[in-house]
């Protein structure tokens, strides 16, 4: 997962957590991880997170993970197959 996607996911988690009136420590306790791990996730500073962990984290703040797969965007001057 690239940095931009990690930041987007972290922001969504933080906003949902705050809306629910939960602390990072509340989410950490639910997931059996350190509060600092939740902080790093929210800041987009954790790479190599498994899909299962992302789903677990989203569920902890009452979100659902949806994956959209689509072709990559290519520069207009680049032809398919190059």
C-alpha positions in Angstrom: 0.0 0.0 0.0 1.5 3.3 -1.0 1.9 6.3 1.3 -1.1 8.2 -0.1 -3.4 5.3 0.4 -2.1 4.7 4.0 -2.7 8.4 4.7 -6.2 8.2 3.3 -7.0 5.1 5.3 -5.5 6.5 8.5 -7.6 9.7 8.1 -10.8 7.7 7.6 -10.0 5.6 10.7 -9.2 8.6 12.9 -12.3 10.5 11.8 -14.6 7.5 12.5 -12.9 6.9 15.8 -13.3 10.5 16.9 -17.0 10.5 15.7 -17.6 7.5 17.8 -16.0 9.2 20.8 -13.3 6.5 21.1 -9.7 6.9 22.1 -6.8 5.3 20.3 -6.4 3.2 23.5 -9.9 1.9 23.1 -9.2 0.7 19.6 -5.9 -0.7 20.7 -7.6 -2.7 23.5 -10.1 -4.1 21.1 -7.4 -5.2 18.7 -4.9 -6.3 21.4 -2.2 -4.0 20.1 -0.3 -1.0 21.6 -1.9 2.5 21.4 1.2 3.7 19.6 0.4 1.2 16.7 -3.0 2.8 16.3 -1.4 6.2 16.3 1.1 5.2 13.6 -1.7 3.6 11.5 -3.7 6.8 11.7 -0.7 8.8 10.6 0.0 6.5 7.7 3.3 5.4 9.2 2.8 1.6 9.1 3.6 -0.3 6.0 3.0 -4.0 5.3 -0.3 -4.1 7.1 -2.3 -7.2 6.1 -5.8 -7.0 4.6 -7.1 -8.9 7.6 -5.7 -6.3 10.0 -7.2 -3.5 7.9 -10.6 -5.1 8.0 -10.2 -5.6 11.8 -9.2 -2.0 12.3 -12.1 -0.7 10.2 -14.6 -2.9 12.0 -13.3 -1.5 15.4 -14.6 1.9 14.3 -17.7 0.6 12.5 -16.4 1.0 9.0 -16.3 -1.5 6.2 -13.4 -2.0 3.8 -14.2 -2.0 0.1 -11.7 -2.7 -2.6 -12.0 -1.4 -6.1 -9.8 -2.9 -8.7 -9.4 -1.0 -12.0 -6.8 -0.5 -14.7 -3.9 1.9 -13.9 -4.1 5.3 -15.5 -1.4 5.7 -18.2 0.0 9.0 -19.6 -1.8 9.9 -22.8 1.3 9.4 -24.9 1.9 5.8 -23.6 0.3 3.1 -25.6 -1.0 -0.2 -24.1 1.7 -2.9 -23.8 4.6 -0.4 -23.3 
